[in-house]
Amino acid sequence: KPLMIILSSPSGAGKTTLSKKIQQSDNSFKISVSHTTRKARPNEVDGVDYHFVDQQRFKELLNNNSFYEHSIIFGNYYGTSKSSVDEIVKKKLQCII
C-alpha cells in the first residue's frame, strides 16, 4: 500500500527542500502540489511548486470542499487539494504532503 507522509513545520524550516530530496532519491515518492494565494517567487513554476490562484478562486475551491486541509499563513491561503493527493494515490505512489 502507498504511504502518505505529511511534513509539518513552521514556514522556512525546510519542508520543500526535504520533500524534493526524498523525491529525487526515490522515484516512487511524489509531492502533492498545494494551492496558494501568495505570489510566485521568481524560481517557482505554477503547477509544479504550487497552483497559484487568486483569493476568489481559492474560496470557490474551499466552498466546493476541494481541500483535505487548508490554512491562512501570513495573510495567504494554502490548501492541499483532494485531486492532487488522490491522483498520486491512484497511481500507487508514495505521497508527500
Biotite code that builds the C-alpha atoms (Angstrom):
import biotite.structure as struc

atoms = struc.array([
    struc.Atom([0.000, 0.000, 0.000], chain_id="A", res_id=1, res_name="LYS", atom_name="CA", element="C"),
    struc.Atom([1.229, 3.504, -0.735], chain_id="A", res_id=2, res_name="PRO", atom_name="CA", element="C"),
    struc.Atom([2.448, 5.666, 2.117], chain_id="A", res_id=3, res_name="LEU", atom_name="CA", element="C"),
    struc.Atom([1.204, 9.159, 2.797], chain_id="A", res_id=4, res_name="MET", atom_name="CA", element="C"),
    struc.Atom([3.848, 11.284, 4.501], chain_id="A", res_id=5, res_name="ILE", atom_name="CA", element="C"),
    struc.Atom([2.851, 14.621, 5.988], chain_id="A", res_id=6, res_name="ILE", atom_name="CA", element="C"),
    struc.Atom([5.652, 17.098, 6.670], chain_id="A", res_id=7, res_name="LEU", atom_name="CA", element="C"),
    struc.Atom([4.631, 19.835, 9.060], chain_id="A", res_id=8, res_name="SER", atom_name="CA", element="C"),
    struc.Atom([6.751, 22.649, 10.457], chain_id="A", res_id=9, res_name="SER", atom_name="CA", element="C"),
    struc.Atom([6.896, 26.434, 10.627], chain_id="A", res_id=10, res_name="PRO", atom_name="CA", element="C"),
    struc.Atom([7.473, 28.393, 7.411], chain_id="A", res_id=11, res_name="SER", atom_name="CA", element="C"),
    struc.Atom([11.056, 28.347, 6.248], chain_id="A", res_id=12, res_name="GLY", atom_name="CA", element="C"),
    struc.Atom([12.057, 25.212, 8.165], chain_id="A", res_id=13, res_name="ALA", atom_name="CA", element="C"),
    struc.Atom([12.951, 23.224, 5.034], chain_id="A", res_id=14, res_name="GLY", atom_name="CA", element="C"),
    struc.Atom([9.859, 21.151, 4.196], chain_id="A", res_id=15, res_name="LYS", atom_name="CA", element="C"),
    struc.Atom([10.163, 21.818, 0.465], chain_id="A", res_id=16, res_name="THR", atom_name="CA", element="C"),
    struc.Atom([13.890, 21.066, 0.410], chain_id="A", res_id=17, res_name="THR", atom_name="CA", element="C"),
    struc.Atom([13.389, 17.809, 2.313], chain_id="A", res_id=18, res_name="LEU", atom_name="CA", element="C"),
    struc.Atom([10.457, 16.786, 0.089], chain_id="A", res_id=19, res_name="SER", atom_name="CA", element="C"),
    struc.Atom([12.456, 17.377, -3.080], chain_id="A", res_id=20, res_name="LYS", atom_name="CA", element="C"),
    struc.Atom([15.437, 15.409, -1.747], chain_id="A", res_id=21, res_name="LYS", atom_name="CA", element="C"),
    struc.Atom([13.178, 12.456, -0.877], chain_id="A", res_id=22, res_name="ILE", atom_name="CA", element="C"),
    struc.Atom([11.567, 12.542, -4.321], chain_id="A", res_id=23, res_name="GLN", atom_name="CA", element="C"),
    struc.Atom([14.972, 12.770, -6.043], chain_id="A", res_id=24, res_name="GLN", atom_name="CA", element="C"),
    struc.Atom([16.328, 9.783, -4.107], chain_id="A", res_id=25, res_name="SER", atom_name="CA", element="C"),
    struc.Atom([13.317, 7.527, -4.745], chain_id="A", res_id=26, res_name="ASP", atom_name="CA", element="C"),
    struc.Atom([11.014, 7.987, -7.740], chain_id="A", res_id=27, res_name="ASN", atom_name="CA", element="C"),
    struc.Atom([8.162, 6.139, -6.004], chain_id="A", res_id=28, res_name="SER", atom_name="CA", element="C"),
    struc.Atom([7.632, 9.346, -3.970], chain_id="A", res_id=29, res_name="PHE", atom_name="CA", element="C"),
    struc.Atom([5.596, 12.194, -5.428], chain_id="A", res_id=30, res_name="LYS", atom_name="CA", element="C"),
    struc.Atom([4.974, 15.607, -3.865], chain_id="A", res_id=31, res_name="ILE", atom_name="CA", element="C"),
    struc.Atom([1.365, 16.782, -3.863], chain_id="A", res_id=32, res_name="SER", atom_name="CA", element="C"),
    struc.Atom([1.056, 20.271, -5.333], chain_id="A", res_id=33, res_name="VAL", atom_name="CA", element="C"),
    struc.Atom([-0.791, 22.615, -2.984], chain_id="A", res_id=34, res_name="SER", atom_name="CA", element="C"),
    struc.Atom([-2.820, 25.693, -3.874], chain_id="A", res_id=35, res_name="HIS", atom_name="CA", element="C"),
    struc.Atom([-1.870, 29.127, -2.588], chain_id="A", res_id=36, res_name="THR", atom_name="CA", element="C"),
    struc.Atom([-2.921, 32.733, -2.990], chain_id="A", res_id=37, res_name="THR", atom_name="CA", element="C"),
    struc.Atom([0.583, 34.088, -2.468], chain_id="A", res_id=38, res_name="ARG", atom_name="CA", element="C"),
    struc.Atom([2.573, 35.417, -5.391], chain_id="A", res_id=39, res_name="LYS", atom_name="CA", element="C"),
    struc.Atom([5.009, 33.060, -7.073], chain_id="A", res_id=40, res_name="ALA", atom_name="CA", element="C"),
    struc.Atom([8.680, 33.566, -6.336], chain_id="A", res_id=41, res_name="ARG", atom_name="CA", element="C"),
    struc.Atom([10.987, 34.050, -9.358], chain_id="A", res_id=42, res_name="PRO", atom_name="CA", element="C"),
    struc.Atom([12.126, 30.399, -9.383], chain_id="A", res_id=43, res_name="ASN", atom_name="CA", element="C"),
    struc.Atom([8.656, 28.866, -8.866], chain_id="A", res_id=44, res_name="GLU", atom_name="CA", element="C"),
    struc.Atom([6.526, 27.319, -11.600], chain_id="A", res_id=45, res_name="VAL", atom_name="CA", element="C"),
    struc.Atom([2.724, 27.223, -11.481], chain_id="A", res_id=46, res_name="ASP", atom_name="CA", element="C"),
    struc.Atom([1.508, 23.633, -11.288], chain_id="A", res_id=47, res_name="GLY", atom_name="CA", element="C"),
    struc.Atom([4.922, 22.372, -10.171], chain_id="A", res_id=48, res_name="VAL", atom_name="CA", element="C"),
    struc.Atom([5.690, 24.224, -6.950], chain_id="A", res_id=49, res_name="ASP", atom_name="CA", element="C"),
    struc.Atom([2.131, 25.386, -6.222], chain_id="A", res_id=50, res_name="TYR", atom_name="CA", element="C"),
    struc.Atom([-1.097, 26.084, -8.024], chain_id="A", res_id=51, res_name="HIS", atom_name="CA", element="C"),
    struc.Atom([-1.106, 29.879, -7.770], chain_id="A", res_id=52, res_name="PHE", atom_name="CA", element="C"),
    struc.Atom([-4.662, 31.197, -7.608], chain_id="A", res_id=53, res_name="VAL", atom_name="CA", element="C"),
    struc.Atom([-6.335, 34.394, -6.503], chain_id="A", res_id=54, res_name="ASP", atom_name="CA", element="C"),
    struc.Atom([-8.341, 34.595, -3.296], chain_id="A", res_id=55, res_name="GLN", atom_name="CA", element="C"),
    struc.Atom([-11.677, 34.366, -5.102], chain_id="A", res_id=56, res_name="GLN", atom_name="CA", element="C"),
    struc.Atom([-10.700, 31.098, -6.820], chain_id="A", res_id=57, res_name="ARG", atom_name="CA", element="C"),
    struc.Atom([-9.314, 29.681, -3.576], chain_id="A", res_id=58, res_name="PHE", atom_name="CA", element="C"),
    struc.Atom([-12.588, 30.430, -1.794], chain_id="A", res_id=59, res_name="LYS", atom_name="CA", element="C"),
    struc.Atom([-14.535, 28.769, -4.630], chain_id="A", res_id=60, res_name="GLU", atom_name="CA", element="C"),
    struc.Atom([-12.427, 25.634, -4.205], chain_id="A", res_id=61, res_name="LEU", atom_name="CA", element="C"),
    struc.Atom([-12.908, 25.830, -0.454], chain_id="A", res_id=62, res_name="LEU", atom_name="CA", element="C"),
    struc.Atom([-16.692, 26.133, -0.832], chain_id="A", res_id=63, res_name="ASN", atom_name="CA", element="C"),
    struc.Atom([-16.630, 23.102, -3.166], chain_id="A", res_id=64, res_name="ASN", atom_name="CA", element="C"),
    struc.Atom([-14.882, 21.027, -0.474], chain_id="A", res_id=65, res_name="ASN", atom_name="CA", element="C"),
    struc.Atom([-11.834, 20.620, -2.738], chain_id="A", res_id=66, res_name="SER", atom_name="CA", element="C"),
    struc.Atom([-9.220, 20.555, 0.035], chain_id="A", res_id=67, res_name="PHE", atom_name="CA", element="C"),
    struc.Atom([-8.227, 17.950, 2.596], chain_id="A", res_id=68, res_name="TYR", atom_name="CA", element="C"),
    struc.Atom([-6.848, 20.765, 4.710], chain_id="A", res_id=69, res_name="GLU", atom_name="CA", element="C"),
    struc.Atom([-6.294, 24.499, 4.409], chain_id="A", res_id=70, res_name="HIS", atom_name="CA", element="C"),
    struc.Atom([-4.885, 27.384, 6.399], chain_id="A", res_id=71, res_name="SER", atom_name="CA", element="C"),
    struc.Atom([-4.065, 31.065, 6.272], chain_id="A", res_id=72, res_name="ILE", atom_name="CA", element="C"),
    struc.Atom([-0.393, 31.897, 6.835], chain_id="A", res_id=73, res_name="ILE", atom_name="CA", element="C"),
    struc.Atom([0.853, 35.493, 6.822], chain_id="A", res_id=74, res_name="PHE", atom_name="CA", element="C"),
    struc.Atom([-2.387, 36.539, 5.106], chain_id="A", res_id=75, res_name="GLY", atom_name="CA", element="C"),
    struc.Atom([-2.082, 34.000, 2.279], chain_id="A", res_id=76, res_name="ASN", atom_name="CA", element="C"),
    struc.Atom([-4.290, 30.951, 1.817], chain_id="A", res_id=77, res_name="TYR", atom_name="CA", element="C"),
    struc.Atom([-2.775, 27.472, 1.421], chain_id="A", res_id=78, res_name="TYR", atom_name="CA", element="C"),
    struc.Atom([-4.589, 24.210, 0.783], chain_id="A", res_id=79, res_name="GLY", atom_name="CA", element="C"),
    struc.Atom([-3.895, 20.568, -0.008], chain_id="A", res_id=80, res_name="THR", atom_name="CA", element="C"),
    struc.Atom([-6.232, 19.668, -2.847], chain_id="A", res_id=81, res_name="SER", atom_name="CA", element="C"),
    struc.Atom([-8.002, 16.349, -2.826], chain_id="A", res_id=82, res_name="LYS", atom_name="CA", element="C"),
    struc.Atom([-7.424, 15.936, -6.558], chain_id="A", res_id=83, res_name="SER", atom_name="CA", element="C"),
    struc.Atom([-3.643, 16.311, -6.235], chain_id="A", res_id=84, res_name="SER", atom_name="CA", element="C"),
    struc.Atom([-3.385, 13.736, -3.438], chain_id="A", res_id=85, res_name="VAL", atom_name="CA", element="C"),
    struc.Atom([-5.919, 11.354, -4.963], chain_id="A", res_id=86, res_name="ASP", atom_name="CA", element="C"),
    struc.Atom([-4.078, 11.340, -8.311], chain_id="A", res_id=87, res_name="GLU", atom_name="CA", element="C"),
    struc.Atom([-0.839, 10.270, -6.601], chain_id="A", res_id=88, res_name="ILE", atom_name="CA", element="C"),
    struc.Atom([-2.552, 7.588, -4.511], chain_id="A", res_id=89, res_name="VAL", atom_name="CA", element="C"),
    struc.Atom([-4.392, 6.247, -7.576], chain_id="A", res_id=90, res_name="LYS", atom_name="CA", element="C"),
    struc.Atom([-1.001, 5.681, -9.238], chain_id="A", res_id=91, res_name="LYS", atom_name="CA", element="C"),
    struc.Atom([0.063, 3.724, -6.111], chain_id="A", res_id=92, res_name="LYS", atom_name="CA", element="C"),
    struc.Atom([2.931, 6.129, -5.449], chain_id="A", res_id=93, res_name="LEU", atom_name="CA", element="C"),
    struc.Atom([4.104, 7.387, -2.058], chain_id="A", res_id=94, res_name="GLN", atom_name="CA", element="C"),
    struc.Atom([2.525, 10.809, -1.412], chain_id="A", res_id=95, res_name="CYS", atom_name="CA", element="C"),
    struc.Atom([4.391, 13.604, 0.347], chain_id="A", res_id=96, res_name="ILE", atom_name="CA", element="C"),
    struc.Atom([2.191, 16.389, 1.686], chain_id="A", res_id=97, res_name="ILE", atom_name="CA", element="C"),
])
